[in-house]
Amino acid sequence: MRHLMRHTALASLVGVSLISSALAAPGCIDGRRKIQEASALRYQARQEARLGNHDRVCDTLDEIGDRYNEAQDAFEDCGADIVSIDLRSELRSLRVAKRVNRCD
């Protein structure tokens, strides 16, 4: 059991290392920029939700999805497929947020 925990921790560190390397690659700058844009838009969506602007929340969530898709494509193009795979979970979370906010 202890061996399995060490192996899992090591695998996690390797995964983080691979993601960090991929994000640092010069060819992946566009992908990083798109993730930053999505992060800013997530903040904006939270603010719109607090203000009760339902239509704007849904529009912003759509924009976030666009940025994640663009980032995923950019990471695939620069050979950082592992980051691209990680973005799939972000896109799933976004679909849940859309359902919760009744955007679809």
TORPA-4810 file (N, C-alpha, C, O; in nm, 3 decimals):
<nodes>
NODE_1_0.083_-0.118_0.000_0.000_0.000_0.000_0.088_0.125_0.000_0.063_0.219_-0.076_M
NODE_2_0.188_0.127_0.083_0.277_0.242_0.092_0.348_0.264_-0.042_0.368_0.377_-0.086_R
NODE_3_0.385_0.153_-0.106_0.451_0.160_-0.237_0.356_0.223_-0.339_0.399_0.305_-0.421_H
NODE_4_0.230_0.185_-0.334_0.131_0.238_-0.427_0.112_0.388_-0.406_0.099_0.464_-0.502_L
NODE_5_0.111_0.432_-0.280_0.096_0.574_-0.251_0.216_0.652_-0.303_0.199_0.761_-0.358_M
NODE_6_0.336_0.597_-0.287_0.455_0.664_-0.338_0.450_0.673_-0.490_0.483_0.775_-0.549_R
NODE_7_0.407_0.563_-0.552_0.398_0.559_-0.698_0.298_0.663_-0.748_0.322_0.733_-0.847_H
NODE_8_0.184_0.672_-0.679_0.081_0.769_-0.717_0.133_0.912_-0.700_0.110_0.997_-0.786_T
NODE_9_0.202_0.938_-0.589_0.257_1.071_-0.566_0.361_1.104_-0.673_0.365_1.217_-0.723_A
NODE_10_0.443_1.008_-0.708_0.545_1.030_-0.810_0.480_1.055_-0.945_0.522_1.143_-1.020_L
NODE_11_0.376_0.979_-0.977_0.306_0.998_-1.104_0.244_1.137_-1.109_0.245_1.202_-1.214_A
NODE_12_0.190_1.184_-0.997_0.133_1.318_-0.992_0.240_1.424_-1.016_0.217_1.520_-1.090_S
NODE_13_0.355_1.406_-0.953_0.464_1.501_-0.972_0.513_1.502_-1.116_0.542_1.608_-1.172_L
NODE_14_0.520_1.384_-1.176_0.562_1.376_-1.316_0.460_1.446_-1.404_0.497_1.519_-1.496_V
NODE_15_0.332_1.425_-1.376_0.227_1.490_-1.453_0.235_1.641_-1.442_0.224_1.712_-1.542_G
NODE_16_0.254_1.691_-1.319_0.268_1.835_-1.298_0.390_1.887_-1.371_0.387_1.994_-1.430_V
NODE_17_0.498_1.811_-1.367_0.621_1.851_-1.435_0.600_1.858_-1.586_0.646_1.952_-1.651_S
NODE_18_0.530_1.761_-1.641_0.502_1.761_-1.785_0.415_1.879_-1.824_0.439_1.944_-1.926_L
NODE_19_0.315_1.907_-1.743_0.226_2.020_-1.772_0.305_2.149_-1.763_0.291_2.236_-1.849_I
NODE_20_0.388_2.163_-1.659_0.468_2.284_-1.644_0.562_2.302_-1.763_0.579_2.413_-1.813_S
NODE_21_0.624_2.193_-1.806_0.714_2.201_-1.922_0.638_2.242_-2.047_0.685_2.323_-2.126_S
NODE_22_0.521_2.184_-2.063_0.441_2.216_-2.181_0.399_2.362_-2.180_0.401_2.428_-2.283_A
NODE_23_0.360_2.411_-2.065_0.318_2.550_-2.056_0.434_2.646_-2.078_0.413_2.759_-2.123_L
NODE_24_0.555_2.601_-2.047_0.672_2.687_-2.064_0.725_2.687_-2.207_0.804_2.774_-2.243_A
NODE_25_0.685_2.593_-2.286_0.734_2.584_-2.424_0.692_2.709_-2.502_0.577_2.752_-2.494_A
NODE_26_0.786_2.767_-2.578_0.755_2.889_-2.652_0.638_2.874_-2.749_0.563_2.969_-2.770_P
NODE_27_0.622_2.757_-2.806_0.514_2.736_-2.901_0.377_2.732_-2.837_0.276_2.733_-2.908_G
NODE_28_0.372_2.727_-2.706_0.244_2.715_-2.636_0.196_2.847_-2.578_0.103_2.850_-2.497_C
NODE_29_0.258_2.955_-2.618_0.222_3.086_-2.563_0.075_3.119_-2.590_0.007_3.172_-2.503_I
NODE_30_0.028_3.088_-2.710_-0.111_3.117_-2.744_-0.206_3.041_-2.652_-0.308_3.096_-2.609_D
NODE_31_-0.175_2.916_-2.623_-0.258_2.836_-2.533_-0.263_2.894_-2.393_-0.369_2.901_-2.331_G
NODE_32_-0.147_2.937_-2.345_-0.143_2.998_-2.210_-0.225_3.126_-2.208_-0.297_3.152_-2.112_R
NODE_33_-0.215_3.205_-2.314_-0.291_3.331_-2.320_-0.441_3.303_-2.318_-0.517_3.374_-2.252_R
NODE_34_-0.484_3.200_-2.390_-0.627_3.167_-2.393_-0.676_3.120_-2.256_-0.789_3.151_-2.217_K
NODE_35_-0.593_3.047_-2.183_-0.631_3.004_-2.048_-0.642_3.125_-1.956_-0.733_3.131_-1.873_I
NODE_36_-0.551_3.219_-1.969_-0.559_3.342_-1.888_-0.686_3.421_-1.919_-0.750_3.474_-1.829_Q
NODE_37_-0.720_3.427_-2.047_-0.843_3.496_-2.086_-0.965_3.425_-2.026_-1.057_3.491_-1.978_E
NODE_38_-0.964_3.293_-2.030_-1.076_3.217_-1.973_-1.087_3.242_-1.823_-1.197_3.254_-1.769_A
NODE_39_-0.974_3.251_-1.757_-0.974_3.278_-1.613_-1.036_3.415_-1.583_-1.116_3.428_-1.490_S
NODE_40_-0.999_3.515_-1.661_-1.056_3.648_-1.642_-1.207_3.647_-1.669_-1.284_3.712_-1.599_A
NODE_41_-1.246_3.572_-1.769_-1.389_3.562_-1.801_-1.466_3.488_-1.691_-1.581_3.521_-1.664_L
NODE_42_-1.402_3.388_-1.628_-1.468_3.319_-1.517_-1.497_3.417_-1.404_-1.605_3.416_-1.345_R
NODE_43_-1.400_3.502_-1.376_-1.420_3.604_-1.273_-1.536_3.696_-1.313_-1.622_3.727_-1.231_Y
NODE_44_-1.537_3.737_-1.438_-1.645_3.823_-1.487_-1.780_3.755_-1.474_-1.878_3.819_-1.435_Q
NODE_45_-1.787_3.627_-1.506_-1.913_3.553_-1.496_-1.962_3.549_-1.351_-2.082_3.564_-1.324_A
NODE_46_-1.869_3.529_-1.257_-1.908_3.529_-1.115_-1.965_3.665_-1.075_-2.064_3.673_-1.003_R
NODE_47_-1.902_3.772_-1.123_-1.950_3.906_-1.090_-2.088_3.930_-1.151_-2.176_3.987_-1.085_Q
NODE_48_-2.107_3.888_-1.273_-2.238_3.903_-1.338_-2.345_3.824_-1.263_-2.458_3.869_-1.248_E
NODE_49_-2.309_3.704_-1.216_-2.404_3.623_-1.141_-2.443_3.693_-1.010_-2.559_3.690_-0.970_A
NODE_50_-2.346_3.755_-0.946_-2.376_3.827_-0.821_-2.470_3.944_-0.846_-2.554_3.978_-0.762_R
NODE_51_-2.456_4.005_-0.964_-2.543_4.117_-0.999_-2.679_4.071_-1.050_-2.771_4.152_-1.065_L
NODE_52_-2.692_3.942_-1.075_-2.818_3.886_-1.122_-2.842_3.904_-1.272_-2.956_3.896_-1.317_G
NODE_53_-2.738_3.927_-1.347_-2.750_3.946_-1.492_-2.738_3.811_-1.562_-2.632_3.775_-1.613_N
NODE_54_-2.848_3.737_-1.565_-2.850_3.600_-1.616_-2.804_3.590_-1.760_-2.724_3.502_-1.793_H
NODE_55_-2.852_3.676_-1.846_-2.815_3.670_-1.988_-2.665_3.690_-2.007_-2.602_3.621_-2.087_D
NODE_56_-2.610_3.783_-1.934_-2.466_3.811_-1.947_-2.383_3.694_-1.892_-2.277_3.663_-1.946_R
NODE_57_-2.432_3.629_-1.786_-2.362_3.511_-1.733_-2.353_3.404_-1.841_-2.246_3.346_-1.863_V
NODE_58_-2.463_3.379_-1.906_-2.465_3.275_-2.010_-2.374_3.312_-2.127_-2.303_3.226_-2.180_C
NODE_59_-2.377_3.438_-2.168_-2.289_3.482_-2.276_-2.142_3.465_-2.237_-2.060_3.420_-2.318_D
NODE_60_-2.111_3.500_-2.114_-1.973_3.490_-2.067_-1.930_3.344_-2.058_-1.816_3.311_-2.091_T
NODE_61_-2.019_3.257_-2.012_-1.986_3.114_-2.007_-1.959_3.060_-2.147_-1.871_2.976_-2.165_L
NODE_62_-2.033_3.108_-2.246_-2.006_3.069_-2.384_-1.868_3.115_-2.428_-1.795_3.041_-2.495_D
NODE_63_-1.832_3.237_-2.391_-1.700_3.290_-2.426_-1.589_3.209_-2.359_-1.484_3.185_-2.419_E
NODE_64_-1.613_3.167_-2.236_-1.514_3.085_-2.165_-1.492_2.954_-2.241_-1.379_2.910_-2.260_I
NODE_65_-1.601_2.893_-2.284_-1.591_2.769_-2.362_-1.512_2.788_-2.489_-1.431_2.703_-2.527_G
NODE_66_-1.534_2.902_-2.555_-1.458_2.931_-2.676_-1.309_2.940_-2.646_-1.227_2.885_-2.720_D
NODE_67_-1.273_3.008_-2.537_-1.131_3.023_-2.501_-1.069_2.888_-2.466_-0.955_2.860_-2.505_R
NODE_68_-1.142_2.803_-2.393_-1.089_2.671_-2.361_-1.068_2.587_-2.487_-0.967_2.518_-2.499_Y
NODE_69_-1.163_2.594_-2.579_-1.147_2.519_-2.704_-1.028_2.570_-2.784_-0.953_2.491_-2.840_N
NODE_70_-1.012_2.702_-2.789_-0.897_2.760_-2.860_-0.766_2.720_-2.792_-0.667_2.690_-2.859_E
NODE_71_-0.766_2.720_-2.659_-0.645_2.679_-2.585_-0.614_2.532_-2.611_-0.498_2.495_-2.631_A
NODE_72_-0.717_2.450_-2.610_-0.698_2.307_-2.635_-0.636_2.285_-2.773_-0.543_2.206_-2.787_Q
NODE_73_-0.687_2.355_-2.873_-0.630_2.344_-3.009_-0.485_2.391_-3.012_-0.400_2.329_-3.076_D
NODE_74_-0.458_2.501_-2.943_-0.321_2.556_-2.943_-0.224_2.459_-2.876_-0.112_2.441_-2.925_A
NODE_75_-0.266_2.397_-2.767_-0.178_2.302_-2.699_-0.157_2.176_-2.782_-0.047_2.120_-2.782_F
NODE_76_-0.259_2.132_-2.851_-0.242_2.017_-2.939_-0.146_2.050_-3.053_-0.065_1.967_-3.092_E
NODE_77_-0.155_2.171_-3.105_-0.068_2.214_-3.214_0.078_2.223_-3.171_0.168_2.196_-3.251_D
NODE_78_0.102_2.260_-3.046_0.241_2.275_-3.002_0.294_2.148_-2.935_0.404_2.149_-2.880_C
NODE_79_0.216_2.040_-2.939_0.264_1.912_-2.887_0.243_1.891_-2.739_0.301_1.800_-2.681_G
NODE_80_0.161_1.973_-2.677_0.134_1.961_-2.534_0.000_1.892_-2.512_-0.091_1.949_-2.451_A
NODE_81_-0.012_1.771_-2.563_-0.139_1.699_-2.557_-0.187_1.676_-2.415_-0.307_1.670_-2.391_D
NODE_82_-0.095_1.662_-2.319_-0.136_1.635_-2.181_-0.214_1.754_-2.125_-0.309_1.734_-2.049_I
NODE_83_-0.176_1.874_-2.161_-0.250_1.993_-2.118_-0.385_1.995_-2.187_-0.486_2.032_-2.126_V
NODE_84_-0.387_1.957_-2.312_-0.512_1.951_-2.387_-0.611_1.856_-2.321_-0.730_1.886_-2.312_S
NODE_85_-0.561_1.743_-2.274_-0.647_1.646_-2.206_-0.701_1.706_-2.077_-0.818_1.685_-2.044_I
NODE_86_-0.618_1.779_-2.003_-0.660_1.841_-1.878_-0.770_1.944_-1.902_-0.857_1.963_-1.817_D
NODE_87_-0.767_2.011_-2.014_-0.869_2.110_-2.046_-1.005_2.047_-2.065_-1.108_2.113_-2.049_L
NODE_88_-1.009_1.921_-2.100_-1.138_1.853_-2.115_-1.217_1.855_-1.985_-1.339_1.869_-1.987_R
NODE_89_-1.148_1.840_-1.872_-1.218_1.845_-1.743_-1.271_1.986_-1.717_-1.378_2.001_-1.658_S
NODE_90_-1.198_2.088_-1.760_-1.246_2.226_-1.746_-1.371_2.247_-1.831_-1.465_2.314_-1.788_E
NODE_91_-1.372_2.189_-1.948_-1.490_2.201_-2.035_-1.610_2.129_-1.975_-1.723_2.175_-1.989_L
NODE_92_-1.587_2.015_-1.910_-1.696_1.945_-1.842_-1.752_2.030_-1.729_-1.873_2.040_-1.712_R
NODE_93_-1.663_2.093_-1.652_-1.707_2.181_-1.543_-1.786_2.299_-1.597_-1.882_2.344_-1.534_S
NODE_94_-1.746_2.347_-1.711_-1.817_2.458_-1.773_-1.959_2.415_-1.813_-2.054_2.492_-1.796_L
NODE_95_-1.973_2.294_-1.866_-2.107_2.245_-1.901_-2.196_2.237_-1.778_-2.315_2.267_-1.784_R
NODE_96_-2.138_2.196_-1.665_-2.214_2.190_-1.540_-2.256_2.331_-1.499_-2.371_2.352_-1.458_V
NODE_97_-2.166_2.427_-1.508_-2.198_2.566_-1.473_-2.312_2.618_-1.561_-2.399_2.692_-1.515_A
NODE_98_-2.311_2.580_-1.687_-2.418_2.623_-1.777_-2.551_2.563_-1.736_-2.654_2.630_-1.740_K
NODE_99_-2.548_2.435_-1.696_-2.672_2.371_-1.650_-2.723_2.437_-1.524_-2.842_2.464_-1.512_R
NODE_100_-2.634_2.463_-1.429_-2.672_2.525_-1.302_-2.733_2.662_-1.326_-2.830_2.700_-1.260_V
NODE_101_-2.677_2.736_-1.420_-2.727_2.870_-1.451_-2.838_2.870_-1.555_-2.884_2.976_-1.598_N
NODE_102_-2.880_2.751_-1.595_-2.989_2.733_-1.693_-2.963_2.808_-1.823_-3.049_2.880_-1.875_R
NODE_103_-2.842_2.789_-1.874_-2.802_2.858_-1.998_-2.833_2.776_-2.123_-2.842_2.831_-2.232_C
NODE_104_-2.850_2.649_-2.108_-2.876_2.565_-2.227_-3.021_2.531_-2.242_-3.058_2.462_-2.337_D
</nodes>
